[in-house]
């Protein structure tokens, strides 16, 4: 291998090492640090000896990808935003859900226009589930082998679907009632009107559901007349407020 020169890669000779070792000594007279605005530096500059201490300054913390920032950090772990941050633009969740941490809180639509009678623009509840319906002649016992029900709640409105089959509603002679609701309904004008029409077996007349007493609906015919016939099949839907 050839000796190293300004134009050739190679080994360093003793003369080269002597040149490097005789370059002399120097000194640094001052060391300082500069940091982003959300940090502060204490002890800068150092002119002889000392320590540079870097801490949070209390000014706006930066939000990833150019957000507006918030002034304080609260919580631990993944909780790093202030109690009420203001974000601009859309918020996209790549994985996971938007979880409401306090009952009665939700999505506030008060920015939208509304008529004078508006009482709430907060969507604070959504739910899907099952329930066990029972249509029975009051005072007797039904024999349904199949009692299936589903419901969806959006805000204060609940819509239910139900099926009673493979049996009967009990002993004829007393009014028919649908019960087993997943929620008691509110005593409002909306819930005092006849409900949905039933598809029923054992009855050859028009029938509807009328909300009663917060926990059940009675089966009525045209003219709001209660029905006391024994049913052998019943299905339908019902929507009410809670």
C-alpha positions as a Markdown table, in Angstrom:
| # | Residue | x | y | z |
|---|---|---|---|---|
| 1 | Unk | 0.0 | 0.0 | 0.0 |
| 2 | Unk | 1.3 | 3.4 | -0.9 |
| 3 | Unk | 1.7 | 6.3 | 1.6 |
| 4 | Unk | -1.2 | 8.7 | 1.8 |
| 5 | Unk | -1.0 | 11.9 | -0.1 |
| 6 | Unk | -3.5 | 14.7 | -0.9 |
| 7 | Unk | -4.6 | 12.7 | -3.9 |
| 8 | Unk | -3.9 | 9.1 | -2.9 |
| 9 | Unk | -5.6 | 7.0 | -0.1 |
| 10 | Unk | -3.0 | 5.1 | 1.9 |
| 11 | Unk | -1.2 | 4.7 | 5.2 |
| 12 | Unk | -0.1 | 7.6 | 7.4 |
| 13 | Unk | 3.7 | 7.9 | 7.8 |
| 14 | Unk | 5.5 | 8.9 | 10.9 |
| 15 | Unk | 5.9 | 12.4 | 9.4 |
| 16 | Unk | 2.1 | 12.6 | 9.0 |
| 17 | Unk | 1.5 | 11.7 | 12.6 |
| 18 | Unk | 4.1 | 14.3 | 13.8 |
| 19 | Unk | 2.3 | 16.9 | 11.8 |
| 20 | Unk | -1.1 | 16.1 | 13.4 |
| 21 | Unk | 0.3 | 16.0 | 16.9 |
| 22 | Unk | 2.0 | 19.4 | 16.6 |
| 23 | Unk | -1.2 | 21.3 | 15.6 |
| 24 | Unk | -1.3 | 22.9 | 19.1 |
| 25 | Unk | -4.0 | 23.5 | 21.7 |
| 26 | Unk | -7.1 | 25.7 | 21.8 |
| 27 | Unk | -9.9 | 26.6 | 24.2 |
| 28 | Unk | -13.7 | 27.3 | 24.2 |
| 29 | Unk | -14.6 | 30.6 | 26.0 |
| 30 | Unk | -18.4 | 30.3 | 25.8 |
| 31 | Unk | -21.0 | 27.6 | 25.3 |
| 32 | Unk | -24.7 | 28.6 | 24.8 |
| 33 | Unk | -27.9 | 26.7 | 23.8 |
| 34 | Unk | -31.0 | 27.8 | 21.9 |
| 35 | Unk | -34.3 | 25.8 | 22.1 |
| 36 | Unk | -37.8 | 26.1 | 20.7 |
| 37 | Unk | -40.3 | 28.5 | 22.4 |
| 38 | Unk | -42.0 | 25.9 | 24.4 |
| 39 | Unk | -38.7 | 25.2 | 26.3 |
| 40 | Unk | -36.5 | 27.5 | 28.3 |
| 41 | Unk | -32.8 | 27.4 | 29.2 |
| 42 | Unk | -31.1 | 28.2 | 32.5 |
| 43 | Unk | -27.3 | 28.7 | 32.9 |
| 44 | Unk | -26.6 | 29.8 | 29.4 |
| 45 | Unk | -24.0 | 30.7 | 28.3 |
| 46 | Unk | -21.3 | 28.8 | 30.2 |
| 47 | Unk | -18.0 | 30.7 | 30.2 |
| 48 | Unk | -16.0 | 28.5 | 32.5 |
| 49 | Unk | -18.0 | 25.6 | 34.0 |
| 50 | Unk | -21.6 | 24.9 | 34.7 |
| 51 | Unk | -24.8 | 23.1 | 33.6 |
| 52 | Unk | -27.4 | 23.9 | 30.9 |
| 53 | Unk | -30.9 | 23.2 | 32.4 |
| 54 | Unk | -33.7 | 22.9 | 29.8 |
| 55 | Unk | -37.3 | 22.9 | 31.0 |
| 56 | Unk | -40.8 | 23.5 | 29.7 |
| 57 | Unk | -41.4 | 27.3 | 29.4 |
| 58 | Unk | -45.2 | 27.2 | 29.9 |
| 59 | Unk | -45.9 | 28.7 | 26.4 |
| 60 | Unk | -48.0 | 26.9 | 23.8 |
| 61 | Unk | -47.1 | 23.3 | 23.3 |
| 62 | Unk | -46.8 | 22.3 | 19.7 |
| 63 | Unk | -49.3 | 19.8 | 18.2 |
| 64 | Unk | -48.1 | 17.3 | 15.7 |
| 65 | Unk | -48.3 | 18.3 | 12.0 |
| 66 | Unk | -48.9 | 22.0 | 12.5 |
| 67 | Unk | -51.9 | 22.2 | 14.9 |
| 68 | Unk | -52.7 | 25.3 | 16.9 |
| 69 | Unk | -51.2 | 24.1 | 20.1 |
| 70 | Unk | -52.4 | 24.4 | 23.7 |
| 71 | Unk | -50.9 | 26.1 | 26.7 |
| 72 | Unk | -50.8 | 23.4 | 29.3 |
| 73 | Unk | -50.5 | 19.7 | 29.5 |
| 74 | Unk | -52.8 | 17.7 | 31.8 |
| 75 | Unk | -53.1 | 14.1 | 32.7 |
| 76 | Unk | -50.6 | 11.2 | 32.3 |
| 77 | Unk | -49.9 | 8.6 | 29.7 |
| 78 | Unk | -51.8 | 9.4 | 26.5 |
| 79 | Unk | -53.6 | 12.4 | 28.0 |
| 80 | Unk | -51.5 | 15.3 | 26.9 |
| 81 | Unk | -54.0 | 17.9 | 25.7 |
| 82 | Unk | -55.5 | 20.6 | 27.8 |
| 83 | Unk | -59.0 | 20.3 | 29.3 |
| 84 | Unk | -60.6 | 22.1 | 26.4 |
| 85 | Unk | -58.4 | 22.2 | 23.3 |
| 86 | Unk | -59.6 | 23.8 | 20.1 |
| 87 | Unk | -58.7 | 21.9 | 16.9 |
| 88 | Unk | -59.1 | 23.1 | 13.3 |
| 89 | Unk | -59.9 | 20.9 | 10.4 |
| 90 | Unk | -61.2 | 17.3 | 10.4 |
| 91 | Unk | -60.3 | 14.8 | 13.0 |
| 92 | Unk | -59.6 | 11.3 | 11.7 |
| 93 | Unk | -59.3 | 8.2 | 13.9 |
| 94 | Unk | -57.2 | 5.6 | 12.1 |
| 95 | Unk | -58.0 | 2.9 | 14.7 |
| 96 | Unk | -60.2 | 2.8 | 17.9 |
| 97 | Unk | -63.3 | 4.7 | 18.9 |
| 98 | Unk | -64.3 | 8.1 | 20.1 |
| 99 | Unk | -65.1 | 7.4 | 23.7 |
| 100 | Unk | -67.3 | 9.7 | 25.8 |
| 101 | Unk | -65.9 | 9.7 | 29.3 |
| 102 | Unk | -68.8 | 11.3 | 31.2 |
| 103 | Unk | -72.5 | 10.3 | 31.2 |
| 104 | Unk | -74.7 | 13.0 | 29.7 |
| 105 | Unk | -72.0 | 14.3 | 27.5 |
| 106 | Unk | -71.8 | 13.8 | 23.7 |
| 107 | Unk | -71.8 | 15.7 | 20.4 |
| 108 | Unk | -73.1 | 19.3 | 20.6 |
| 109 | Unk | -74.8 | 20.5 | 17.4 |
| 110 | Unk | -75.6 | 24.0 | 18.8 |
| 111 | Unk | -73.7 | 25.6 | 15.9 |
| 112 | Unk | -76.5 | 24.7 | 13.6 |
| 113 | Unk | -79.7 | 26.8 | 13.1 |
| 114 | Unk | -82.8 | 25.7 | 15.0 |
| 115 | Unk | -86.5 | 26.7 | 15.5 |
| 116 | Unk | -87.6 | 28.7 | 18.5 |
| 117 | Unk | -88.9 | 25.6 | 20.3 |
| 118 | Unk | -85.5 | 23.8 | 20.4 |
| 119 | Unk | -84.7 | 22.4 | 23.8 |
| 120 | Unk | -81.5 | 20.4 | 23.2 |
| 121 | Unk | -78.9 | 20.0 | 20.5 |
| 122 | Unk | -76.8 | 17.5 | 22.4 |
| 123 | Unk | -76.6 | 13.9 | 21.1 |
| 124 | Unk | -75.7 | 12.2 | 24.4 |
| 125 | Unk | -76.7 | 8.6 | 23.8 |
| 126 | Unk | -76.6 | 5.8 | 21.2 |
| 127 | Unk | -77.4 | 2.2 | 22.0 |
| 128 | Unk | -78.3 | -1.1 | 20.3 |
| 129 | Unk | -79.5 | -4.2 | 22.1 |
| 130 | Unk | -82.0 | -6.9 | 22.6 |
| 131 | Unk | -85.1 | -7.2 | 24.8 |
| 132 | Unk | -87.7 | -9.9 | 25.7 |
| 133 | Unk | -91.2 | -8.9 | 24.5 |
| 134 | Unk | -94.4 | -10.5 | 25.8 |
| 135 | Unk | -97.9 | -10.0 | 24.5 |
| 136 | Unk | -100.3 | -11.3 | 27.0 |
| 137 | Unk | -104.0 | -11.1 | 27.9 |
| 138 | Unk | -103.8 | -9.1 | 31.1 |
| 139 | Unk | -104.0 | -11.3 | 34.2 |
| 140 | Unk | -103.1 | -14.6 | 32.4 |
| 141 | Unk | -99.9 | -16.1 | 31.3 |
| 142 | Unk | -98.6 | -16.4 | 27.7 |
| 143 | Unk | -97.1 | -19.5 | 26.3 |
| 144 | Unk | -94.8 | -18.1 | 23.6 |
| 145 | Unk | -91.8 | -20.4 | 22.8 |
| 146 | Unk | -90.3 | -17.6 | 20.7 |
| 147 | Unk | -90.0 | -14.1 | 22.2 |
| 148 | Unk | -87.4 | -12.0 | 20.2 |
| 149 | Unk | -86.8 | -8.3 | 20.4 |
| 150 | Unk | -84.3 | -5.7 | 19.2 |
| 151 | Unk | -84.0 | -2.0 | 19.9 |
| 152 | Unk | -82.0 | 1.1 | 18.8 |
| 153 | Unk | -81.8 | 4.2 | 20.9 |
| 154 | Unk | -80.7 | 7.6 | 19.4 |
| 155 | Unk | -80.8 | 10.4 | 21.9 |
| 156 | Unk | -84.1 | 10.2 | 23.7 |
| 157 | Unk | -85.8 | 8.2 | 21.0 |
| 158 | Unk | -86.1 | 4.4 | 21.2 |
| 159 | Unk | -87.3 | 2.2 | 18.3 |
| 160 | Unk | -88.1 | -1.5 | 19.0 |
| 161 | Unk | -88.8 | -4.5 | 16.9 |
| 162 | Unk | -90.5 | -7.6 | 18.3 |
| 163 | Unk | -91.7 | -11.1 | 17.5 |
| 164 | Unk | -93.9 | -13.5 | 19.7 |
| 165 | Unk | -94.5 | -16.9 | 18.1 |
| 166 | Unk | -95.1 | -20.6 | 18.7 |
| 167 | Unk | -97.6 | -20.2 | 21.4 |
| 168 | Unk | -100.4 | -17.8 | 22.4 |
| 169 | Unk | -101.1 | -14.7 | 24.5 |
| 170 | Unk | -102.9 | -16.5 | 27.3 |
| 171 | Unk | -106.7 | -16.6 | 28.1 |
| 172 | Unk | -109.0 | -14.5 | 26.1 |
| 173 | Unk | -111.3 | -12.0 | 27.8 |
| 174 | Unk | -108.9 | -9.3 | 29.1 |
| 175 | Unk | -107.0 | -6.6 | 27.2 |
| 176 | Unk | -103.9 | -7.5 | 25.3 |
| 177 | Unk | -100.7 | -5.8 | 26.5 |
| 178 | Unk | -97.2 | -5.7 | 25.1 |
| 179 | Unk | -94.5 | -5.5 | 27.9 |
| 180 | Unk | -90.8 | -6.1 | 28.6 |
| 181 | Unk | -89.6 | -2.8 | 27.3 |
| 182 | Unk | -85.8 | -2.1 | 27.6 |
| 183 | Unk | -86.7 | 1.5 | 28.8 |
| 184 | Unk | -89.7 | 3.1 | 30.5 |
| 185 | Unk | -91.1 | 5.7 | 28.2 |
| 186 | Unk | -91.7 | 9.4 | 29.1 |
| 187 | Unk | -95.2 | 10.7 | 29.8 |
| 188 | Unk | -95.2 | 13.0 | 26.8 |
| 189 | Unk | -97.8 | 13.9 | 24.1 |
| 190 | Unk | -95.7 | 11.9 | 21.6 |
| 191 | Unk | -96.2 | 8.7 | 23.6 |
| 192 | Unk | -100.0 | 9.1 | 24.1 |
| 193 | Unk | -100.8 | 8.5 | 20.4 |
| 194 | Unk | -101.4 | 5.0 | 18.9 |
| 195 | Unk | -98.2 | 3.2 | 18.0 |
| 196 | Unk | -97.4 | 1.0 | 15.1 |
| 197 | Unk | -99.8 | -1.5 | 13.4 |
| 198 | Unk | -99.2 | -5.2 | 14.4 |
| 199 | Unk | -99.0 | -8.2 | 12.1 |
| 200 | Unk | -100.9 | -10.7 | 14.3 |
| 201 | Unk | -102.4 | -14.1 | 14.2 |
| 202 | Unk | -105.8 | -14.9 | 15.7 |
| 203 | Unk | -107.3 | -11.5 | 14.9 |
| 204 | Unk | -109.0 | -10.3 | 11.8 |
| 205 | Unk | -109.3 | -6.6 | 12.5 |
| 206 | Unk | -107.0 | -3.5 | 12.4 |
| 207 | Unk | -104.8 | -3.3 | 15.5 |
| 208 | Unk | -102.3 | -0.8 | 16.9 |
| 209 | Unk | -100.3 | -0.3 | 20.0 |
| 210 | Unk | -101.1 | 2.5 | 22.5 |
| 211 | Unk | -98.6 | 3.5 | 25.1 |
| 212 | Unk | -99.8 | 3.1 | 28.7 |
| 213 | Unk | -98.3 | 3.7 | 32.2 |
| 214 | Unk | -94.7 | 3.9 | 31.1 |
| 215 | Unk | -94.0 | 0.2 | 31.1 |
| 216 | Unk | -96.4 | -1.4 | 28.6 |
| 217 | Unk | -98.6 | -0.7 | 25.5 |
| 218 | Unk | -102.0 | -2.1 | 25.0 |
| 219 | Unk | -103.4 | -3.5 | 21.7 |
| 220 | Unk | -106.3 | -1.5 | 20.4 |
| 221 | Unk | -108.5 | -1.6 | 17.3 |
| 222 | Unk | -109.9 | 1.3 | 15.3 |
| 223 | Unk | -111.7 | 3.8 | 17.6 |
| 224 | Unk | -109.1 | 3.1 | 20.3 |
| 225 | Unk | -111.0 | 0.1 | 21.6 |
| 226 | Unk | -109.0 | -2.5 | 23.6 |
| 227 | Unk | -108.7 | -6.0 | 22.2 |
| 228 | Unk | -109.2 | -9.1 | 24.4 |
| 229 | Unk | -108.8 | -11.9 | 21.8 |
| 230 | Unk | -106.2 | -14.6 | 22.3 |
| 231 | Unk | -103.3 | -14.1 | 19.8 |
| 232 | Unk | -101.3 | -16.9 | 18.3 |
| 233 | Unk | -98.6 | -14.8 | 16.6 |
| 234 | Unk | -97.6 | -11.1 | 16.8 |
| 235 | Unk | -94.8 | -9.0 | 15.3 |
| 236 | Unk | -94.3 | -5.3 | 14.9 |
| 237 | Unk | -92.3 | -2.1 | 15.7 |
| 238 | Unk | -92.8 | 0.7 | 18.2 |
| 239 | Unk | -91.0 | 4.0 | 18.6 |
| 240 | Unk | -91.3 | 6.2 | 21.8 |
| 241 | Unk | -89.4 | 8.8 | 23.8 |
| 242 | Unk | -87.7 | 8.3 | 27.1 |
